[in-house]
Each structure stands twice: as C-alpha cells, then as structure tokens.
C-alpha cells in the first residue's frame, strides 16, 4: 500500500523556514523568495526546492486568470480534451482558437504557455544539478535527487517534443537568469530524433537512480523508476508513429514491456470511475497530488457540473465521442445487429461511457441530468443558463460527488491528476507490438486485460488482422483514456487529425415527445460551427514573443 503523505506539504515547511526569526532586525530578507545562499547551505531547503519543481512555473492556477496549474494542464478550466473531438469548452477559455483552426504564433489560445514554462523548469533543474555536488548529502540521497531532477527535466522535454517537434537542447548551459542567454547554440533546434534520444537517455539515467516504490522517505507523488520508464515508453511510442517516424516499433514495445516487467503495477479492479478519485490505486504510475492549503486544484465539480446544479458546464463532451462508444456486446452502434436504438441511445453501452459522460436522464447527485426542452433544469431554460452545455452532455469523469458544487472552496477537494497509469502502458505495448510483429498472443493479452477489467467487462477481442487490431487499439485508447490528454497527441502522431479534427463538433438536442416509447426525441445538432484543422497544426507554433526574443534566430515551425 502506498503512503498517502502529500509531497506538497513541503510548502508549509518552506514558508516556516523562510520566516524564521532573525537576531539582526535591521537586516531584512524577503520571505517570499528562497535565496541561493540558503539552498547552498541547507539540505532540507534544497530538497524542498527539488520537490517544488513538480509544481512548475506557477504554484497554482489563480481563480479566473487562466494561469497554468504547473506540471501539466490538469484542472485548468479548459481541459486539453476541449481542443480535440472529445469536448468543447462552453465559455471558450482560449480553446476555440485551436478548435476552429485559427492557431497562429501570436494567437495560441490555451497552448501558449507550454514553451516558456517548460524551459523555465528546465533551467531550474539545471541550477539544482549544478550545485548538488557541493551539498553535504549522502551519496545515496544525492543520487536519488539527481535522478529526480533528471526525470523532471526529461518530462519537460517530453512535453516540448510532443507539441513542437525538434526542440532546443539547453544541456547544462543555462542554470540562472544571468547565464549567457545570447549563446547562439541556445536557438538551434535539434532534430526530432536527437531530441527524443536526449530525453530518453535522461530517463534511462533517472530510472537507474530512482527508487522502485514511494515510501515514508520518498513520498507519494515523487518520481519512481516506473515513472521514468513510463515517460520513455510514451516517447518511444510517439517516435515510431507516422508523424514522427524516427524510431522503431520494436523499441517502443520493449520500452512498454520494461514497465510491465517491473511487476509493480496492475489494473484497478475496484471501479473505473473510482480510479480517478484517490491517489492510492496500484494502477497509478505517476500523478500530481493536490494539498488543500498550499496547492489546491481548480474545483472540478463546479467547473464542469450541470447548470441546474449551479455548475459552470465547462468541458462538455461531444456527440462525436458519444457515438464512438460501443454497445456492451462489443459492436459499434453503426452495426445493424448491435441493438442500438437512436431514440433510446444510452442503453447497453460500454460501461466506461456511464463513468465518463453525463447524458439526458443520467442519474446524478440523487436526481437526474435533464437537458431536454421544454423545461429541463440543465437546459438553457434552467438556472444559470449561460452555463448550459452546448452539446447536451456534461463531464462525469474525475468528478467526486462527495464535494459540493456550490461554494466548493470551503471544502478541501483533492483528486489527483494522473499523468501515467498502467492501462496506458498496456495499450502502448499492444500498439507497438502489433505494428512490430502483428497481433500475437501478447497483444491480445494486453488489450483484453484493459477491456475486461472487472468494472468494464467488455467482450475480448479475437481473430483480428493486424489492420483490424490497429483500429481496435485506437478505439480502446479513445474510450479508455478519454479526457486524459491523449487524444490531441494520438490523432496527430497517427496523422489522422485532418480527418478527426475537420468534422463538425456535434451535440444532441433532446425534446419531450409523449408519443415515443422513452418520452424523448433525440436529434444531432452542430454545437460549435467552423471546426477546422490545417496540416501545419500537427505541431504547435512557437509563440511569437519567443521568436522575437531570439532576434529571429529561433526557427519557427512551418506554416506559421
């Protein structure tokens, strides 16, 4: 059992250390900053500095200012799903720029913070690595901290690579703000292959130094050997994919297998929906934890809840995604023998549908979600109608009904944000092994174990060709990993974004119909007009401000 000690409590220790009494009252030191001298002489403060690198550029996203919440985009109001065919954000929040093909170097929407915050984090890791050898730490402790810093730095490079392609490899050249930032080499973008090779080498070294398990001395939320190998697995899967085309599927399969062979992780059988509410599942490989006083997250329940419950109706699922959920017999709804009824559309679907999406008459908080017209409390005729879903659906995944929707800031909500979990690794392996060797027994074992976990229990796949298995794996990633920041990158690395992202953003309209068996009439509607994708958007543009700061030496991605 993992310990539930939250690493971000270190902020409390840090603030106490910085505000300690001074004998010389005329010598004033700022209490909101950590001096270089303090880090160089106090090993506890140095370790706090390392731990705080998980939080990235900002301590937390501030109410209403759109600032990124640190290590990844989890719990920002507009989730990354809302720049894909999974959902749209009801009130835009900088997401429609990407949805409608208007992305530009000076108009990046919610994607604009990735470049700068990643390089800031890399510089901060470089600084810690440049001074660690001068600290009075035991060899073993020092080794683990080096591995941790290498992991965080490599994670940042992974985020840069999957968004921009080949990136600037700073190495150890930049450690402080007064470093030579005009060094021409700092504007030279490495090739995609070299960028991935650098990051994976860092991850290999980190994995050799990091512990296998979190413990009382290596708190939950800190990187482990499995976390480093999981990032490597994802990077090598991307490297072998059609957009990248700089790696081998066999290497990607081996990287995923390395995580599997640790024998540490397993699929959570306690409930698919419950997996995302607790930090203690054995399926979780790496997660961000939230601490009520020092690192709270955006309150997901109010941010995404139905307007009839005083929620803001944020990231609302698209009909595009709803239609992709199979029936519980494993057949797509387009199969005439599946049993699908367009006027009773939510019956007998893949169980993950019910754990992910709220639909008309879905049970919710001792009531039901009512998006129908006229009169549905969660429709535009209900309260707070400016927060009504544009699609006719609301997000269910990640929501904890034990937390209030109205005035949630009075309660300590703390779902984790999961960056890596074992289901992804199994699907990474299935995809890579299928491409490398075809659908052998190990491919079936990997994908069927995901489909047949106790809380899902979908029929096993059998007798598929390599091409059919490829499509099955893509389906499985679509529904198993929905809203977890995979779809944006998957459709790009597969080079199918020109198909998936040029389809209109559909929703459903629901009207009362006393003449129908179910009492409602369902019809498709367009929820967001002019959804568009251009081939240049396979990679994000580097923000114009970064290009200008380099005096034009930094090369922009093509087409921007």
Number of C-alpha atoms within 10 A of each C-alpha: 9 14 16 16 16 16 20 26 17 18 19 11 13 20 14 12 15 17 12 8 9 10 6 7 8 7 7 8 13 9 14 10 10 17 12 11 8 14 19 16 13 12 15 15 19 22 16 18 19 20 23 18 22 23 20 22 21 16 19 21 20 15 10 8 7 14 18 25 23 22 24 22 20 22 23 24 26 26 22 26 22 27 24 25 25 23 31 30 26 24 19 17 18 19 24 22 20 24 26 20 18 16 22 20 19 13 16 20 18 23 22 20 15 20 22 16 19 23 20 18 23 27 22 23 25 21 19 22 18 13 14 19 13 9 14 12 13 8 9 10 12 17 17 20 23 21 27 28 25 27 30 26 23 25 26 23 26 22 16 22 21 23 22 19 22 21 24 18 21 17 12 13 16 22 21 14 11 7 11 12 14 11 11 11 14 18 20 16 19 15 15 19 15 15 20 27 18 16 23 24 14 21 27 17 16 28 25 16 22 26 18 15 19 20 15 11 8 17 17 24 24 23 29 26 25 24 26 29 27 29 24 29 27 20 24 28 25 28 24 21 23 14 18 20 14 17 19 17 23 18 18 28 24 16 24 28 20 18 24 19 9 12 8 14 19 17 19 20 16 12 14 20 18 17 23 19 19 15 25 15 20 17 20 24 28 24 19 22 25 25 18 14 11 14 19 22 23 22 24 25 27 23 21 28 27 33 27 23 21 21 21 25 29 31 29 29 32 28 23 17 20 21 14 16 22 24 24 19 15 16 18 19 19 13 11 10 9 16 18 20 11 12 15 15 16 20 13 16 22 24 18 24 24 18 18 22 18 24 25 22 14 16 13 14 10 5 9 15 24 23 31 24 19 13 14 20 22 31 28 21 18 22 18 19 18 16 24 29 30 30 27 27 29 28 25 22 24 22 21 20 11 10 19 16 21 13 11 15 15 9 12 15 22 21 23 24 24 21 19 19 23 24 24 23 26 26 24 27 30 29 28 29 23 24 21 16 12 18 23 13 9 14 22 18 15 18 24 21 19 22 21 14 16 15 16 19 17 22 14 15 14 10 9 15 12 16 13 12 23 19 14 16 18 18 15 19 20 20 20 20 17 20 24 20 19 16 23 21 17 18 21 24 22 15 17 14 24 16 11 16 23 17 15 21 28 23 26 22 21 22 17 16 14 10 9 11 10 11 12 19 20 17 12 13 17 17 20 19 11 14 20 20 21 15 13 15 22 23 19 25 24 25 21 17 12 16 16 11 11 15 11 12 16 20 13 18 17 11 12 15
